[in-house]
Amino acid sequence: MYERILVPLDGSKIGEAALPYIEELVSKLPPEPKVEVTLLQVVSSMAHWIIAGEATAKVAYTEEEMKQITGKALDYLNRSGESLRSRGAVVKVEVRTGRAADEIIKCADEIKADLVAMSTHGRSGITRWAFGSVTIRVLQSGTVPILTVRAPTEAE
């Protein structure tokens, strides 16, 4: 039985592809014990680039900028969890910083997740090699069962 589900979200519609499946699953599970769904967003960049003419510099975000980024992420996660709450799930939200795959695996272990549900962007070949695949890394390194949902293409 699924009592604790982790759903990593990246702020994109593609990243939300797993949400409808978890909403349906939650609505079909018995009301007790309550299903706890943790929505996680990982902020992977702690710095941004400043470009002035031909010169570039990587500059760390200030503490105030990080508070704003974290606040926006928490607002997004809370909005994303509304439908799950209406279906009876207990929704928790969490924002972490670091490498996405590492933080997803760490969070799944910490909350003792029964399931991780995440979308895959469906990249293949050179694109997957160039951009990497968070889903693949979580599949290979994690210990929790994973439901992967292929995000629909923009043409669909």
Protein Blocks (a to p, Z undefined) as FASTA:
>chain_A
ZZbdcdddehiaklmmmmmmmmmmmmmpcfbdcdddddddddfbfbdcddehjbccdddd
dfklmmmmmmmmmmmmmmmmmmmmmnopacdddddedjfklmmmmmmmmnopabdcddde
hiahjllmmnopfklmmmmmmmbdcdddddddfkZZ
